[in-house]
């Protein structure tokens, strides 16, 4: 693999380790955003009702329908839930996280060998957020992003060869998470009175649904009350699955509550409803607005896996059986590629949690 030069804009990790006392102006969020940004380690109690769903009883008839009702309620009312007893082996998760930390512990010069080139459309690899949003602000994070499932569609040549076992462990994790995705789509389908395979089939099915992994690295920030690790947004995916290193930072917006920080529940996986699922359910399930905070004291790392339909093969549109009598289809048909271009759900930078009108 050819060595790439360090880009003109320093990685956030370099800035964080440079001893600076104030962050560059391009990272300072707008005044309207700053009114409710805090150091996430100093905000007191967290959680405030984000649902926790135990999938352990899903194999029994009674337990399965309990899971259906709980998953349906979470996806409808919050658009996010924490699932426990999810079936992904703890050992694989621990190995995945250790190897992800190991990659970001490498010198920046080593990580740059895997740098992406967003200007040419090569988004997979090691990178930092470009200022391509409406306000021109940067996010306080570096990341590594790549397709992980199905294996035959993944470009293993861009995956890290250090630490050792990164490739084998990530493949094993992706296979287990793909099984969890099917389980979640089944429960979500049944919650709407559909055949249990319906939602997954509409989004591409077992052969064409993709899993994209993004390891987010949030260095310590000298002014966490001015910055965001990830600005407010909804995911374009159908479902997103999130792991973290035990440092809080994820916040979701709930009307009537405001910004709510996700609790730290041992051995849980956070599951988000994304835009693609909201579209095909005609808004029955809620694509959740969320953001990431940073702090002065601890590095935060999260592993986000986006379950996406194929870009051109599937047309996203409300299922006819979910457009009731007297209702209208709330979303116009579009491919996933078209949705990526239009991004109808882009959050307004007001802190209100509103979505753009469809």
N, C-alpha and C positions, 0 to 999 in steps of 0.2 A: 504494500500500500504506500503510495507516494506521500511524503511528508508535506503538510500544508502550513503556510505561514500564519502567524497569529494575526487576526483581523485588526484593523485600525482602532475599533472600539474595544477597549479591554473587556475581558470576561468579568462578570460580576464578582466571581471568586477573587480575581486579582485586585479589584477595588476594595473588597472587604478585608483583604489581608494587607493592604497598603498602609494601614494606620490612620486613615482619614477619620475626621471627627464629624464631618457633615457630608451628606450624599450629593453627588452632582445634580444640577437642576433638572436634567432630563429624567431623573427618577422621582422627582417631587411631584406628587399627585395634585390634581386640581383642588382648589379651595372647597368645592362642593363635596368632593370625595373625602377630604381630610377631616371633616367634621365628626366622622365616626370611625376613623382608623386609630387603633391603639396597639401597644405592645401586647401581643397575644398571651404572653406569660403573666400579665398583670391585669387580667380582666375578671378575676374571681370565678364564680360558678359558671359552668358551661353545660350545654346540652339542651335544656328547655324543651324537651319533648320530641326530639328527633327519634323516629321509631327504631326499635331494635327488634329484629325478626329472627327467631330461632328456627332454622330449617331442619333441626334434628329429627323431627317427627314426620317428615314429608313422605316417608315410605309407608306409613299406615294411612288408612282411609280417613280416619278422624283427624289425624295430624296434618294430612295433606290439605284438607279443607280449612283448617285453622290457618295454615300458611297462606292459602289463597286469599282469605279475607284480610289477613294482616298485610300482605304484600300489596294487595289492591288498595287498601286504605292509605298506606304509606305513599304509593305512587300517585294517588289522587290528591291527597291533602298536602303532601310535602314535596314529592318528586325525588326524595332521597330516603335511604334507610341504611342501617347497619345490620348486616347479616352475620349470624354466628352459627356454628355447626354447619358450615357451608360445603364441606367436602374437600376443600383444597388442603393438602397435607401441611401441617405446621412446619415440618422439617423442610419442605420445599420452599415455603415462604421465607423461613429464616435464612436458607442458603441464598435465595434470590436477593434478599436485602443485604446480606453480608457482601455479596459480589458487587452489588450496585454501589455500596459505600466504598468498596475497594477500588472501583473504577474512578470515582470522584476523588479518592485519596491520591491518585496518580498525579505527578506534576502536570501543570497545565500544558507544557510542551508535548507531553505524551498524549494527552487527551486531544490536542489539536490534530493529531494524525487522523482522527476520526471526524474532523469538522465537516459540517454540512455546508452547502452553498445555496442559500435561499434565493439569491439573485438569479440563479440559473434553474430554479425549480427543484433542486436537490434538497429536500427538507429532512431526509433521514440522516441521522448522525448527531454529533456533538454540536451544540449551538447555544445562542442566547437570543432573547426576543428582540426582533426588529421593531422600530417605532412605526408600525403600520396601522395604528389605531387612529381614531378621530382626533384625539388630543395630543398625539405625538409623544406620549410618555413611554418610558421603558419600565419593564418589570424587574424586580430584584431576584433574578433566578438565572441559572444556567440549566441545561438539560441534555439528555440523550434520548433520541426518538427513533423508533424503528418498528417495522411490521414484524410481528412474531408468530402469527398464525393466519392461514395454514403454512406449515413449514415449507412446502414446495414453492410458495410464492414469496418467501422471505429471501432477502439478499444477505446471506451469511457473510459475504465478503466485507460488509461494513460493520459487522458486530465486533465488539471488543474481543481481542484474544488475551487480554489481561484484564482482570485476574483470570487465572486458569479456571476452567469449568463454567465460565459465564454462559457460553453457548449451550452446553448440555443442560444446565439448570434452567435457563430461560425457556428452552423448548419444552421441558417437562412441566414447568409452571404453566405455560400457555395451553398445553393440552388439558391440564386439570381445570383451568379457568374456563376453557371453552365448554366443558361439561357443566360447570356452574351457570354459564350463560344460557344454555339450553334449559336448565332447570328453572331459571328466573323467567324466561320467555313463556314456559309452560304455565307457571303459576299466574303470570300476568294475563295470559290468554284466557285461562279458566275464570279469572276474576271479572272478565267482560262477557262471560257466557259464550265464549268461542271455543272451537276445538283447540285442544292443548298445543297443537303444532302450528296454529294459524299465524301468530305474530312472527315467529322465527321464519316460517316459509315466506311470508310477505316481504321480509327484510333480506332475503337472499338464500335462506336455508343453510343446511349444514355445510354445503360445498363452497358457498360464495361469501358468507359473512367473514369479515376480517377482524383481527385483533391487532391494534396498534399500541405499543408500549411507549410511554414517556416517563422517564425518570427525571423528576424535578429536584434540583439542588438549590436550596435557599440558604445562602451564607448568612452569618450574623450581620445585622444592620445597625449602624450607629444611631440612626434616627427612624426607628420603626413606625413612629406615628406619622411619618410623611410618605412612606413607601408602601407598595403592595408587591407581594411575591407573584400573584396572579390577579389581574384586574377582574371586575365583575363581568361574568359571561355565562351563557348556557353552552353546553357541549353539543356539537353537531351530531354526535353518535346516536345510536339507539339506546344503548346502556353504557355506562362507564363504571369501572371497578377501581377502587382506590385503596392502597395500602400506605402506611407511613411508618416512620421510625420512632413513634412515641412522643413526638413533639407536636403540640396542637398548632393549628393554623388555618384549617379549612373552615370557612363560614358559608352558610346558606341563608338566602333571604326568604323569610316567611311573613306574609302580610299579617299584621296584627302583633308581630313579635319584633320585626326588624331583622338585623343580622344576628344569626345564631351560630355559635361555635360548636362544631361537631365534637362530641365527647370522645374520650380515649377508652375504648372498650377492648379488652384483651381478646386476641384471636378473632377479631372481626374484620370484615371487608365492607367498605362503604360502597353502596350502589346508587348511582345517579340515573334518573331518567333523562334522556337526551332529546334533541329536536326531532330526530327521525321517528322515534317512538311516539312522541306527542303528535306528529303529523298523521301517522296512520291510525291513531286512536281518536282522531278528531278532537284532540284536547282533553280526552278523558283522563289520560295520564299526563302529568305536569313536568315539563322540562325545567329543571331547577336552576335558578340564578345563584351563582356561587363565586367566591373569590378566595384568595389565600393571603394571610397576614404573615409578617416576619417579626423577628425579635432580636434583642441585643446579645443574648446569652448563648443560645443554642442553634446549631445548624439543623435545619429541618430538611428531610428528604421524603418525597412521596413517589409512589409508583402508580401511575394512572394508566389503565388499560381501556381503550376505546373500542367498543364493539360496533363496527360500521358496516352498512350495506355496500355492495360493489358500486363504484362511482357512476357507471353508465347503464348497467344491466337491469337495475330495478327502478321503477317509477314510484316515488313516494306520493301517496294520496290517501285521504281518509277512506277507511274500509266502508263500503256501502252499508253493511250491517250495523255500523256504529254511527250512522247519520240517521237519527230517529225521525219519525213523522213530525213535520213542522220545523225540523232543524235544517241547517244548511251546512255544507262542507266548509269548514273554516280555513282550509288551506288549499291553494292551487296545486295541481300535480307538478312535480319536478323530479329530476334525477338527483341523486346525492351530490353529484358534481355541480349541478345548478344551484343546489341549496348552499353548498360551500361558497359559491360566488356571491349569492344574494344575501346570505346570512340574515334571514328575516328576524332572528331573535336577538340581535345585538343589543346588549344592555345599554340604557341611557346612563351617562356618567353623572348621575344626580344623587346616588345613594338611595333612591326611592324603591329600587327593585322592579320598576316597571319594565315590560318588554316592548319592543317596537310593535306597532299595530300591524297586523297581518292583513 
